[in-house]
Amino acid sequence: MEPRRPQDPGQLGRFTVLCRIGSGGFGDVFLAREQDRRHERGHDRGHERRRRLAAIKLIKQDVADSERLRPRFRSEIEAVSRVGGQGIPELLDADPAAARPWLATRYIPGPCLQQLVDQAGPLHPEAVWALAAGLAGTLADLHKVGLYHRDLKPSNVLITRVRPWVIDFSLVRLVGDPSLTATTDAMGSFQYAAPEQAAGLGRAQGQADVFALGATLLFAATGHPPYSGRNQLDIRLRALTESPDMSGLPRGELRGLVGDCLEFEAGDRPEAAEVLQRAEHVAGAMRSRRLPLPAPALRVLDEHRAGLRAVAGVDDDFTEYDEVSVLRPATMCVASPKRREPLVRTRWQWQCYDWLRAAPAVLGALVLAVTADGVLYAVDRADGTTRWRLELGAPARGGLAVAGDAVAVATADAAVHVVRLSPDGPWPFRFRLPAPAHAVAYDPGPQPGEPRLLIAAGRLGVTALEAGGRVVRWTAARTGAAGRPVLDGGALYLRTADGALTALALADGARLWRVPVAGAAYAGPAVAHGRVFSVSADGSATAVDAASGEVLWRRRLGGTVHLAPVPSDGLLLVGSAEGRVWALDAAGGREIWRRGPRGHTGLTALAGPCARSDAAPGTSDRESALLADRDGICALSSADGSEVWRWRVRNVANLWPGPGELVVGGLDGTLRCVHADASAARLRHREDAWIPEVPDTP
């Protein structure tokens, strides 16, 4: 850490810059403290909240002035915003339109792997296996949503006592965006770059990240990279002509894994999900919940934290997201039915001190939530108390799917868990698959007691399992599914990785129709009124007749679409990562209205409106959609897209609107249940936001 220089800013957005912590080819990195706006304005005097520390990347002026390089920074913001979660620091704020753009992420108080090994020496095999599991899981999550890091190396891996964190997405590549393909001026270090990157052929995708992962693990185990030389040209030549230097790595399973990752041909390397499976098999899925670091490495971590305290002060919040579940046991769940958010009536709030990466699911009297670490919670829908918790044994993948009296969720150990609910508690059982599933969908079945579980599992396509008999009903090999498949009317609809919208028969998996769709997809389709709607990452929307597969309309909207479309009252709502929302006529694709971004906040969730508990049958509420961004949650008017009401709440990851209520899931492990009748309340203006005026009731 270095003191600020005279030319360095003292303030960026709501962050106060404390010191320098690094620099690179694209910009400088600063340690900053988030301001507490309520405290500054005099609200809640005498109670100062802990303020988060942030790592802020400030882009250099020459990069900001480049029409060719500035879009890369926007792609970095989008990537961090989209996949922030397990192993990737949370995006706190960004200003891509500033003269010198910047982005702020949650500060991870740990040294980089390069510094750790340089000061403490190579790690023992147990720690390297745990490191492999953590990094492979993060890469698998990236690749699942169509992102490639392209610059993984020890200096871009931060180490804490629990897990590794991946940073620096300046060279990220988004699938389907030809303007951001790899070029010779956009590569990682040749010491850790795959041969296809060193050749400058622009073919660096998921297998290049796997090569960099193997090179990083080799460095962690031996203290040296696979290639060394006098200069970058010498290293590049060695990377293209010589075998990697594996000296110092004993023969065994670890050497075999690293060697497979470092294969010269991209097609000979395993995928990140396969590396994760192999690493978790040896590392025990990191069940210790801490990296097994040797004593010298722990001393380096302690020295780093001591230096941080000297700069930021001992009273600041140094709590790491990855260590929260260790420092506070997962059983310490707080239910606060009497607590109320300022100016908004909240029925209850619940906290589990872990990341909720999937949307909550409501099943009867329970709200179900699964953490990134693989713990399934059941929360009482009436008062927010914890009814039960269930350890799944591995990190969760995809989201929750409910049907009948059961909920299903996939985990990283190639299992799918089906948990049936009964008065006596949960009754879980587990399916084993050849490879991890990335999405699940649950079909209640044509007859009571005959449910089917359908899994989209990457390369293996779709597998239909009889949940009761625990046997495979059918499989449909495809190139992979993007997002969650949708079930409707005896058919399964999914977007495949080869760029198509496909319908399969639920009875036997036979293909009913297939429609080519331009562009990659980050989310699954939606079905309403006999139509299947699909959106692509390039901002295009398509409507198809559900029965025949006939294309009804196509429309190009622009932006980067990362959320599933939402049918609502004759409209199709589409949201972009840049914060725009379009309302299209679901029948013909005509644009009804468009809402521009609010400041520089991108969308984190998009959902249909809450059903008014007091609305008369057949009437329509004023809202057509609920959306969440980094400023909070708002409801949009069905007439013109204007805001009906807004609630300022942080870290919103997903929404579940129901009759008279709204369940809000947060990345910080918080569930809130809010009275949705506030949407009809009269608006009034307050100093900090437009919010609904909600009268208090007993």
KABELHU-V47308 format. One record per residue. N is the residue number from 1. RES is the residue in three letters. SS is DSSP state (H for helix, E for strand, C for the rest). Layout:
n->N res->RES ss->SS
n->N res->RES ss->SS
This chain:
n->1 res->MET ss->C
n->2 res->GLU ss->E
n->3 res->PRO ss->C
n->4 res->ARG ss->C
n->5 res->ARG ss->C
n->6 res->PRO ss->C
n->7 res->GLN ss->C
n->8 res->ASP ss->C
n->9 res->PRO ss->C
n->10 res->GLY ss->C
n->11 res->GLN ss->E
n->12 res->LEU ss->E
n->13 res->GLY ss->C
n->14 res->ARG ss->C
n->15 res->PHE ss->E
n->16 res->THR ss->E
n->17 res->VAL ss->E
n->18 res->LEU ss->E
n->19 res->CYS ss->E
n->20 res->ARG ss->E
n->21 res->ILE ss->E
n->22 res->GLY ss->E
n->23 res->SER ss->E
n->24 res->GLY ss->C
n->25 res->GLY ss->C
n->26 res->PHE ss->C
n->27 res->GLY ss->E
n->28 res->ASP ss->E
n->29 res->VAL ss->E
n->30 res->PHE ss->E
n->31 res->LEU ss->E
n->32 res->ALA ss->E
n->33 res->ARG ss->E
n->34 res->GLU ss->E
n->35 res->GLN ss->C
n->36 res->ASP ss->C
n->37 res->ARG ss->H
n->38 res->ARG ss->H
n->39 res->HIS ss->H
n->40 res->GLU ss->H
n->41 res->ARG ss->C
n->42 res->GLY ss->C
n->43 res->HIS ss->C
n->44 res->ASP ss->C
n->45 res->ARG ss->C
n->46 res->GLY ss->C
n->47 res->HIS ss->C
n->48 res->GLU ss->C
n->49 res->ARG ss->C
n->50 res->ARG ss->C
n->51 res->ARG ss->C
n->52 res->ARG ss->C
n->53 res->LEU ss->E
n->54 res->ALA ss->E
n->55 res->ALA ss->E
n->56 res->ILE ss->E
n->57 res->LYS ss->E
n->58 res->LEU ss->E
n->59 res->ILE ss->E
n->60 res->LYS ss->C
n->61 res->GLN ss->H
n->62 res->ASP ss->H
n->63 res->VAL ss->H
n->64 res->ALA ss->H
n->65 res->ASP ss->C
n->66 res->SER ss->C
n->67 res->GLU ss->C
n->68 res->ARG ss->C
n->69 res->LEU ss->C
n->70 res->ARG ss->H
n->71 res->PRO ss->H
n->72 res->ARG ss->H
n->73 res->PHE ss->H
n->74 res->ARG ss->H
n->75 res->SER ss->H
n->76 res->GLU ss->H
n->77 res->ILE ss->H
n->78 res->GLU ss->H
n->79 res->ALA ss->H
n->80 res->VAL ss->H
n->81 res->SER ss->H
n->82 res->ARG ss->H
n->83 res->VAL ss->H
n->84 res->GLY ss->C
n->85 res->GLY ss->E
n->86 res->GLN ss->C
n->87 res->GLY ss->C
n->88 res->ILE ss->E
n->89 res->PRO ss->C
n->90 res->GLU ss->C
n->91 res->LEU ss->E
n->92 res->LEU ss->E
n->93 res->ASP ss->E
n->94 res->ALA ss->E
n->95 res->ASP ss->E
n->96 res->PRO ss->C
n->97 res->ALA ss->C
n->98 res->ALA ss->C
n->99 res->ALA ss->C
n->100 res->ARG ss->C
n->101 res->PRO ss->C
n->102 res->TRP ss->E
n->103 res->LEU ss->E
n->104 res->ALA ss->E
n->105 res->THR ss->E
n->106 res->ARG ss->E
n->107 res->TYR ss->C
n->108 res->ILE ss->C
n->109 res->PRO ss->C
n->110 res->GLY ss->C
n->111 res->PRO ss->C
n->112 res->CYS ss->E
n->113 res->LEU ss->H
n->114 res->GLN ss->H
n->115 res->GLN ss->H
n->116 res->LEU ss->H
n->117 res->VAL ss->H
n->118 res->ASP ss->H
n->119 res->GLN ss->H
n->120 res->ALA ss->H
n->121 res->GLY ss->C
n->122 res->PRO ss->C
n->123 res->LEU ss->C
n->124 res->HIS ss->C
n->125 res->PRO ss->H
n->126 res->GLU ss->H
n->127 res->ALA ss->H
n->128 res->VAL ss->H
n->129 res->TRP ss->H
n->130 res->ALA ss->H
n->131 res->LEU ss->H
n->132 res->ALA ss->H
n->133 res->ALA ss->H
n->134 res->GLY ss->H
n->135 res->LEU ss->H
n->136 res->ALA ss->H
n->137 res->GLY ss->H
n->138 res->THR ss->H
n->139 res->LEU ss->H
n->140 res->ALA ss->H
n->141 res->ASP ss->H
n->142 res->LEU ss->H
n->143 res->HIS ss->H
n->144 res->LYS ss->H
n->145 res->VAL ss->C
n->146 res->GLY ss->C
n->147 res->LEU ss->E
n->148 res->TYR ss->E
n->149 res->HIS ss->C
n->150 res->ARG ss->C
n->151 res->ASP ss->C
n->152 res->LEU ss->C
n->153 res->LYS ss->C
n->154 res->PRO ss->H
n->155 res->SER ss->H
n->156 res->ASN ss->H
n->157 res->VAL ss->E
n->158 res->LEU ss->E
n->159 res->ILE ss->E
n->160 res->THR ss->C
n->161 res->ARG ss->C
n->162 res->VAL ss->C
n->163 res->ARG ss->C
n->164 res->PRO ss->E
n->165 res->TRP ss->E
n->166 res->VAL ss->E
n->167 res->ILE ss->C
n->168 res->ASP ss->C
n->169 res->PHE ss->C
n->170 res->SER ss->C
n->171 res->LEU ss->C
n->172 res->VAL ss->C
n->173 res->ARG ss->E
n->174 res->LEU ss->E
n->175 res->VAL ss->C
n->176 res->GLY ss->C
n->177 res->ASP ss->C
n->178 res->PRO ss->H
n->179 res->SER ss->H
n->180 res->LEU ss->H
n->181 res->THR ss->C
n->182 res->ALA ss->C
n->183 res->THR ss->C
n->184 res->THR ss->C
n->185 res->ASP ss->C
n->186 res->ALA ss->C
n->187 res->MET ss->C
n->188 res->GLY ss->C
n->189 res->SER ss->C
n->190 res->PHE ss->C
n->191 res->GLN ss->C
n->192 res->TYR ss->C
n->193 res->ALA ss->C
n->194 res->ALA ss->C
n->195 res->PRO ss->H
n->196 res->GLU ss->H
n->197 res->GLN ss->H
n->198 res->ALA ss->H
n->199 res->ALA ss->C
n->200 res->GLY ss->C
n->201 res->LEU ss->C
n->202 res->GLY ss->C
n->203 res->ARG ss->C
n->204 res->ALA ss->C
n->205 res->GLN ss->C
n->206 res->GLY ss->H
n->207 res->GLN ss->H
n->208 res->ALA ss->H
n->209 res->ASP ss->H
n->210 res->VAL ss->H
n->211 res->PHE ss->H
n->212 res->ALA ss->H
n->213 res->LEU ss->H
n->214 res->GLY ss->H
n->215 res->ALA ss->H
n->216 res->THR ss->H
n->217 res->LEU ss->H
n->218 res->LEU ss->H
n->219 res->PHE ss->H
n->220 res->ALA ss->H
n->221 res->ALA ss->H
n->222 res->THR ss->H
n->223 res->GLY ss->C
n->224 res->HIS ss->C
n->225 res->PRO ss->C
n->226 res->PRO ss->C
n->227 res->TYR ss->C
n->228 res->SER ss->C
n->229 res->GLY ss->C
n->230 res->ARG ss->C
n->231 res->ASN ss->C
n->232 res->GLN ss->H
n->233 res->LEU ss->H
n->234 res->ASP ss->H
n->235 res->ILE ss->H
n->236 res->ARG ss->H
n->237 res->LEU ss->H
n->238 res->ARG ss->H
n->239 res->ALA ss->H
n->240 res->LEU ss->H
n->241 res->THR ss->H
n->242 res->GLU ss->C
n->243 res->SER ss->C
n->244 res->PRO ss->C
n->245 res->ASP ss->C
n->246 res->MET ss->C
n->247 res->SER ss->C
n->248 res->GLY ss->C
n->249 res->LEU ss->C
n->250 res->PRO ss->C
n->251 res->ARG ss->C
n->252 res->GLY ss->C
n->253 res->GLU ss->H
n->254 res->LEU ss->H
n->255 res->ARG ss->H
n->256 res->GLY ss->H
n->257 res->LEU ss->H
n->258 res->VAL ss->H
n->259 res->GLY ss->H
n->260 res->ASP ss->H
n->261 res->CYS ss->H
n->262 res->LEU ss->C
n->263 res->GLU ss->C
n->264 res->PHE ss->C
n->265 res->GLU ss->C
n->266 res->ALA ss->H
n->267 res->GLY ss->H
n->268 res->ASP ss->H
n->269 res->ARG ss->C
n->270 res->PRO ss->C
n->271 res->GLU ss->C
n->272 res->ALA ss->H
n->273 res->ALA ss->H
n->274 res->GLU ss->H
n->275 res->VAL ss->H
n->276 res->LEU ss->H
n->277 res->GLN ss->H
n->278 res->ARG ss->H
n->279 res->ALA ss->H
n->280 res->GLU ss->H
n->281 res->HIS ss->H
n->282 res->VAL ss->H
n->283 res->ALA ss->H
n->284 res->GLY ss->H
n->285 res->ALA ss->H
n->286 res->MET ss->H
n->287 res->ARG ss->C
n->288 res->SER ss->C
n->289 res->ARG ss->C
n->290 res->ARG ss->C
n->291 res->LEU ss->C
n->292 res->PRO ss->C
n->293 res->LEU ss->C
n->294 res->PRO ss->C
n->295 res->ALA ss->H
n->296 res->PRO ss->H
n->297 res->ALA ss->H
n->298 res->LEU ss->H
n->299 res->ARG ss->H
n->300 res->VAL ss->H
n->301 res->LEU ss->H
n->302 res->ASP ss->H
n->303 res->GLU ss->H
n->304 res->HIS ss->H
n->305 res->ARG ss->H
n->306 res->ALA ss->H
n->307 res->GLY ss->H
n->308 res->LEU ss->H
n->309 res->ARG ss->H
n->310 res->ALA ss->H
n->311 res->VAL ss->H
n->312 res->ALA ss->H
n->313 res->GLY ss->C
n->314 res->VAL ss->C
n->315 res->ASP ss->C
n->316 res->ASP ss->C
n->317 res->ASP ss->C
n->318 res->PHE ss->C
n->319 res->THR ss->C
n->320 res->GLU ss->C
n->321 res->TYR ss->H
n->322 res->ASP ss->H
n->323 res->GLU ss->H
n->324 res->VAL ss->H
n->325 res->SER ss->H
n->326 res->VAL ss->H
n->327 res->LEU ss->H
n->328 res->ARG ss->C
n->329 res->PRO ss->C
n->330 res->ALA ss->C
n->331 res->THR ss->C
n->332 res->MET ss->C
n->333 res->CYS ss->C
n->334 res->VAL ss->E
n->335 res->ALA ss->E
n->336 res->SER ss->C
n->337 res->PRO ss->C
n->338 res->LYS ss->C
n->339 res->ARG ss->C
n->340 res->ARG ss->C
n->341 res->GLU ss->C
n->342 res->PRO ss->C
n->343 res->LEU ss->C
n->344 res->VAL ss->C
n->345 res->ARG ss->C
n->346 res->THR ss->E
n->347 res->ARG ss->E
n->348 res->TRP ss->E
n->349 res->GLN ss->E
n->350 res->TRP ss->E
n->351 res->GLN ss->E
n->352 res->CYS ss->C
n->353 res->TYR ss->C
n->354 res->ASP ss->C
n->355 res->TRP ss->C
n->356 res->LEU ss->C
n->357 res->ARG ss->C
n->358 res->ALA ss->C
n->359 res->ALA ss->C
n->360 res->PRO ss->C
n->361 res->ALA ss->E
n->362 res->VAL ss->E
n->363 res->LEU ss->E
n->364 res->GLY ss->C
n->365 res->ALA ss->C
n->366 res->LEU ss->E
n->367 res->VAL ss->E
n->368 res->LEU ss->E
n->369 res->ALA ss->E
n->370 res->VAL ss->E
n->371 res->THR ss->C
n->372 res->ALA ss->C
n->373 res->ASP ss->C
n->374 res->GLY ss->C
n->375 res->VAL ss->E
n->376 res->LEU ss->E
n->377 res->TYR ss->E
n->378 res->ALA ss->E
n->379 res->VAL ss->E
n->380 res->ASP ss->E
n->381 res->ARG ss->C
n->382 res->ALA ss->C
n->383 res->ASP ss->C
n->384 res->GLY ss->C
n->385 res->THR ss->C
n->386 res->THR ss->E
n->387 res->ARG ss->E
n->388 res->TRP ss->E
n->389 res->ARG ss->E
n->390 res->LEU ss->E
n->391 res->GLU ss->E
n->392 res->LEU ss->C
n->393 res->GLY ss->C
n->394 res->ALA ss->C
n->395 res->PRO ss->C
n->396 res->ALA ss->E
n->397 res->ARG ss->E
n->398 res->GLY ss->E
n->399 res->GLY ss->E
n->400 res->LEU ss->E
n->401 res->ALA ss->E
n->402 res->VAL ss->E
n->403 res->ALA ss->E
n->404 res->GLY ss->C
n->405 res->ASP ss->C
n->406 res->ALA ss->E
n->407 res->VAL ss->E
n->408 res->ALA ss->E
n->409 res->VAL ss->E
n->410 res->ALA ss->E
n->411 res->THR ss->E
n->412 res->ALA ss->C
n->413 res->ASP ss->C
n->414 res->ALA ss->C
n->415 res->ALA ss->E
n->416 res->VAL ss->E
n->417 res->HIS ss->E
n->418 res->VAL ss->E
n->419 res->VAL ss->E
n->420 res->ARG ss->E
n->421 res->LEU ss->E
n->422 res->SER ss->E
n->423 res->PRO ss->C
n->424 res->ASP ss->C
n->425 res->GLY ss->E
n->426 res->PRO ss->E
n->427 res->TRP ss->E
n->428 res->PRO ss->E
n->429 res->PHE ss->E
n->430 res->ARG ss->E
n->431 res->PHE ss->E
n->432 res->ARG ss->E
n->433 res->LEU ss->C
n->434 res->PRO ss->C
n->435 res->ALA ss->C
n->436 res->PRO ss->C
n->437 res->ALA ss->C
n->438 res->HIS ss->C
n->439 res->ALA ss->E
n->440 res->VAL ss->E
n->441 res->ALA ss->E
n->442 res->TYR ss->E
n->443 res->ASP ss->E
n->444 res->PRO ss->C
n->445 res->GLY ss->C
n->446 res->PRO ss->C
n->447 res->GLN ss->C
n->448 res->PRO ss->C
n->449 res->GLY ss->C
n->450 res->GLU ss->C
n->451 res->PRO ss->C
n->452 res->ARG ss->E
n->453 res->LEU ss->E
n->454 res->LEU ss->E
n->455 res->ILE ss->E
n->456 res->ALA ss->E
n->457 res->ALA ss->C
n->458 res->GLY ss->H
n->459 res->ARG ss->H
n->460 res->LEU ss->H
n->461 res->GLY ss->C
n->462 res->VAL ss->E
n->463 res->THR ss->E
n->464 res->ALA ss->E
n->465 res->LEU ss->E
n->466 res->GLU ss->E
n->467 res->ALA ss->C
n->468 res->GLY ss->C
n->469 res->GLY ss->C
n->470 res->ARG ss->C
n->471 res->VAL ss->E
n->472 res->VAL ss->E
n->473 res->ARG ss->E
n->474 res->TRP ss->E
n->475 res->THR ss->E
n->476 res->ALA ss->E
n->477 res->ALA ss->C
n->478 res->ARG ss->C
n->479 res->THR ss->C
n->480 res->GLY ss->C
n->481 res->ALA ss->E
n->482 res->ALA ss->E
n->483 res->GLY ss->E
n->484 res->ARG ss->E
n->485 res->PRO ss->E
n->486 res->VAL ss->E
n->487 res->LEU ss->E
n->488 res->ASP ss->E
n->489 res->GLY ss->C
n->490 res->GLY ss->C
n->491 res->ALA ss->E
n->492 res->LEU ss->E
n->493 res->TYR ss->E
n->494 res->LEU ss->E
n->495 res->ARG ss->E
n->496 res->THR ss->E
n->497 res->ALA ss->C
n->498 res->ASP ss->C
n->499 res->GLY ss->C
n->500 res->ALA ss->E
n->501 res->LEU ss->E
n->502 res->THR ss->E
n->503 res->ALA ss->E
n->504 res->LEU ss->E
n->505 res->ALA ss->E
n->506 res->LEU ss->C
n->507 res->ALA ss->C
n->508 res->ASP ss->C
n->509 res->GLY ss->C
n->510 res->ALA ss->C
n->511 res->ARG ss->E
n->512 res->LEU ss->E
n->513 res->TRP ss->E
n->514 res->ARG ss->E
n->515 res->VAL ss->E
n->516 res->PRO ss->E
n->517 res->VAL ss->C
n->518 res->ALA ss->C
n->519 res->GLY ss->C
n->520 res->ALA ss->C
n->521 res->ALA ss->C
n->522 res->TYR ss->C
n->523 res->ALA ss->C
n->524 res->GLY ss->C
n->525 res->PRO ss->C
n->526 res->ALA ss->E
n->527 res->VAL ss->E
n->528 res->ALA ss->E
n->529 res->HIS ss->C
n->530 res->GLY ss->C
n->531 res->ARG ss->E
n->532 res->VAL ss->E
n->533 res->PHE ss->E
n->534 res->SER ss->E
n->535 res->VAL ss->E
n->536 res->SER ss->C
n->537 res->ALA ss->C
n->538 res->ASP ss->C
n->539 res->GLY ss->C
n->540 res->SER ss->E
n->541 res->ALA ss->E
n->542 res->THR ss->E
n->543 res->ALA ss->E
n->544 res->VAL ss->E
n->545 res->ASP ss->E
n->546 res->ALA ss->C
n->547 res->ALA ss->C
n->548 res->SER ss->C
n->549 res->GLY ss->C
n->550 res->GLU ss->C
n->551 res->VAL ss->E
n->552 res->LEU ss->E
n->553 res->TRP ss->E
n->554 res->ARG ss->E
n->555 res->ARG ss->E
n->556 res->ARG ss->E
n->557 res->LEU ss->C
n->558 res->GLY ss->C
n->559 res->GLY ss->C
n->560 res->THR ss->C
n->561 res->VAL ss->C
n->562 res->HIS ss->C
n->563 res->LEU ss->C
n->564 res->ALA ss->C
n->565 res->PRO ss->C
n->566 res->VAL ss->E
n->567 res->PRO ss->E
n->568 res->SER ss->E
n->569 res->ASP ss->C
n->570 res->GLY ss->C
n->571 res->LEU ss->E
n->572 res->LEU ss->E
n->573 res->LEU ss->E
n->574 res->VAL ss->E
n->575 res->GLY ss->E
n->576 res->SER ss->C
n->577 res->ALA ss->C
n->578 res->GLU ss->C
n->579 res->GLY ss->C
n->580 res->ARG ss->C
n->581 res->VAL ss->E
n->582 res->TRP ss->E
n->583 res->ALA ss->E
n->584 res->LEU ss->E
n->585 res->ASP ss->E
n->586 res->ALA ss->C
n->587 res->ALA ss->C
n->588 res->GLY ss->C
n->589 res->GLY ss->C
n->590 res->ARG ss->C
n->591 res->GLU ss->E
n->592 res->ILE ss->E
n->593 res->TRP ss->E
n->594 res->ARG ss->E
n->595 res->ARG ss->E
n->596 res->GLY ss->C
n->597 res->PRO ss->C
n->598 res->ARG ss->C
n->599 res->GLY ss->C
n->600 res->HIS ss->C
n->601 res->THR ss->C
n->602 res->GLY ss->C
n->603 res->LEU ss->E
n->604 res->THR ss->E
n->605 res->ALA ss->E
n->606 res->LEU ss->E
n->607 res->ALA ss->E
n->608 res->GLY ss->C
n->609 res->PRO ss->C
n->610 res->CYS ss->C
n->611 res->ALA ss->C
n->612 res->ARG ss->C
n->613 res->SER ss->C
n->614 res->ASP ss->C
n->615 res->ALA ss->C
n->616 res->ALA ss->C
n->617 res->PRO ss->C
n->618 res->GLY ss->C
n->619 res->THR ss->C
n->620 res->SER ss->C
n->621 res->ASP ss->C
n->622 res->ARG ss->C
n->623 res->GLU ss->E
n->624 res->SER ss->E
n->625 res->ALA ss->E
n->626 res->LEU ss->E
n->627 res->LEU ss->E
n->628 res->ALA ss->E
n->629 res->ASP ss->E
n->630 res->ARG ss->C
n->631 res->ASP ss->C
n->632 res->GLY ss->E
n->633 res->ILE ss->E
n->634 res->CYS ss->E
n->635 res->ALA ss->E
n->636 res->LEU ss->E
n->637 res->SER ss->E
n->638 res->SER ss->C
n->639 res->ALA ss->C
n->640 res->ASP ss->C
n->641 res->GLY ss->C
n->642 res->SER ss->C
n->643 res->GLU ss->E
n->644 res->VAL ss->E
n->645 res->TRP ss->E
n->646 res->ARG ss->E
n->647 res->TRP ss->E
n->648 res->ARG ss->C
n->649 res->VAL ss->C
n->650 res->ARG ss->C
n->651 res->ASN ss->C
n->652 res->VAL ss->E
n->653 res->ALA ss->E
n->654 res->ASN ss->E
n->655 res->LEU ss->E
n->656 res->TRP ss->E
n->657 res->PRO ss->E
n->658 res->GLY ss->E
n->659 res->PRO ss->C
n->660 res->GLY ss->C
n->661 res->GLU ss->E
n->662 res->LEU ss->E
n->663 res->VAL ss->E
n->664 res->VAL ss->E
n->665 res->GLY ss->E
n->666 res->GLY ss->E
n->667 res->LEU ss->C
n->668 res->ASP ss->C
n->669 res->GLY ss->C
n->670 res->THR ss->E
n->671 res->LEU ss->E
n->672 res->ARG ss->E
n->673 res->CYS ss->E
n->674 res->VAL ss->E
n->675 res->HIS ss->E
n->676 res->ALA ss->H
n->677 res->ASP ss->H
n->678 res->ALA ss->H
n->679 res->SER ss->H
n->680 res->ALA ss->H
n->681 res->ALA ss->C
n->682 res->ARG ss->C
n->683 res->LEU ss->E
n->684 res->ARG ss->E
n->685 res->HIS ss->E
n->686 res->ARG ss->C
n->687 res->GLU ss->C
n->688 res->ASP ss->C
n->689 res->ALA ss->C
n->690 res->TRP ss->E
n->691 res->ILE ss->E
n->692 res->PRO ss->E
n->693 res->GLU ss->C
n->694 res->VAL ss->C
n->695 res->PRO ss->C
n->696 res->ASP ss->C
n->697 res->THR ss->C
n->698 res->PRO ss->C
